[in-house]
């Protein structure tokens, strides 16, 4: 990927958000190109910031909280 084509405002926003930068670096070249194209449609700095922050959000973890501890034992029997 040629980082010379990275829009300046997007590059600045990514470098000021470490988690977003780490995620961006780990993306494939196709994913980076798609992300850059989405950023070109942003009209304001807030929109760029929101887009970059979406990179920083970690994948949602499954909800492991059980309302009732006995729910662990429900389901098919073992053996």
N, C-alpha and C positions, 0 to 999 in steps of 0.2 A: 504494500500500500504506500502510495506517495503522500506523505503528510504535508507536502507543500500545498495540496489542494484542500486541506482542512480549513474551513472558515475560521477566521481569527477569533470571533466571539465564542464559537463553540470550543475551540482549542483552549482558550483562556478559562472558560467555565469548567472544562474537564480537568485541567491542571490544578484548579483550586479545590477540587473535590477528590480526595485520595481514593475513596472507595469506587467512585465512578471511573477514575483513571485506571485503577486496577482491572475493573470489569471491561473497560474499553480495550485495553491491551490484550486481554484474553479472548476477545472476539475474533472470529474469522474475518478475512478481508471482505467477504460478501456482506457479513453482518455490519461491519464498519461502514461500508458504502451505503447500506440501507439506512443506518442511523444518521449518517451525514445528510442524506437526501431528506430525511424527515426534519432535520434541523433547518434546512433551507426554507421550509415553509413557516418557520417561526417568525413572528413579526416583532417581538419585543424581547428584551433581556430576561424578563420574567418567564416567558415561554421557553427560552433556551435553558434557563436555570431549572425549570420544571422537568424538561426533557432529560437533562443531565442527572438530576436527582433520581429520575426513574431508573437510571443505570445503577445507582448506588444502593437502591433498595434490594435487600437480599431476598432470595426466593422465600416465599411464605412457607413457614414450617407447618406441618400438619398439627391440628389441634389435638394434643395428647391429654388434655385435661378431661378427666372422667367425672361426671356428676356423682356417680355412686361407685365406690371402689369395687363393689361386687360385680360391676359390668365387665371386669377383666375376665371373670370366670364364665361368662355367657358365651354360647356358641357351641360348635360341634365338640363332642367329647374326644379325648385322646385315648387311643388304645382300644 
